[in-house]
C-alpha cells in the first residue's frame, strides 16, 4: 500500500510494523509533515517508539539528514535519474523535522 503526499505529489511506501528492537528506526524514517503526517505524534503513540530516548531519535534524524545531504551531491546515476530529487526531498524533510525537534526552526 502507498500513501500519497497530497501537498507534494510524492509517494512513499507505508512502513511495515516490526517487533524488532530497531522498529522505532523504521517509524522515525517517515517524513515529518510535508504530507500532513505528525510524525512526533506517531512516535509518541506507537508501542515500538513511545519510550525511546528523544536524543536517540534526534541522533537518527541527524544521521538521515547527513546521509541525504551528502548523497544528493553525487553525480546522478543513469539508471535512476530521480534519485537525487528524492534525496533532496528527504534531506529537507529530515532537516526540517530535526530543527523543529531541537527548537531551531
N, C-alpha and C positions, 0 to 999 in steps of 0.2 A: 504494500500500500504506500502511496506517496502523498505527501502533504503539499499543498500549493501555497506559496508565499504570495498572497494576493497583492501586496503593495509593490513587489519587485518582479513578479512573474517567474521567479526562480522556484525550483522544487528541490527537495532533499528527501532521502529515504527516512521513514519513521524508524526510530531506534527500537531495537529488539529489547524485550525485557530480559534481564540477566540476573542470575543468582550468584554470580562470582563476586569476589571482594572488590573488583575493579568496575563493577556495574555503574558506580557513580561517575566514572570517567566517561562512559558512553552517554549518560544523561547530561553531563556538563558540556558535551561536544555539540549540543543542539544550538542553533543560532538564538541569541537572546530576545530580540524584539523586532527585528526587521519585518517579520510576518505577523506580529501581534502576540507572539508567544512570550509570556513572562517566565523565563527560564528559572529565575530565582525562586518563584513560587512553586514551580515543578520540582526543583531540587529540594526545597523545604518540606514538601508534602510526600515525596517518594520514599518508600522504605529503604532503598539502597543508598540514598544520599542525605536523608534528613539529619543524620548525626555526624556527617563528615565535617572535619575542622574547616571553617571558611578559608583559612590560609592555604589549605591544600587545593581548594577549588581555584583560588586566586593564582596559585603557582601553576596549575594546569592551564588556566586561561592565558597566562603569560607565555607558557611553552607553546600553546597553539598559535598565539599571535606571532611569536618569533619565527616559528616554522613557516607559517603562511607568508609573512613579510619577507623572509629571505628567499623562499621558493619562488615567489611571484617575480623576482628579479632575474631569474634564469631565462635562457632562450626558450621560446615557445616550441614544444615538440611538434613535429609534423603530424604525428598520429593522434594528437589531442589539442586541436587549435584553441579550445575554450578553457583549457586547464588554468591558465594564468588569470583569466577573468574570474573563475571560481575561487582561486586562491586570494585574489584581491578582495572579493566579497567577504570571504571568511576572515581575512585579516582585519577588515573594517569592523565586522560584527564582533569578533573576539576582543579587539581593542576597545570598542565602544562599551562592551559589557564589562570588561576589566576596569575601565575608567569609572563607570557607574558604581561598581562594587567598591572601589577604593575612594570614592567621593571626589574624583578629579574632574568629572565631566558633567 
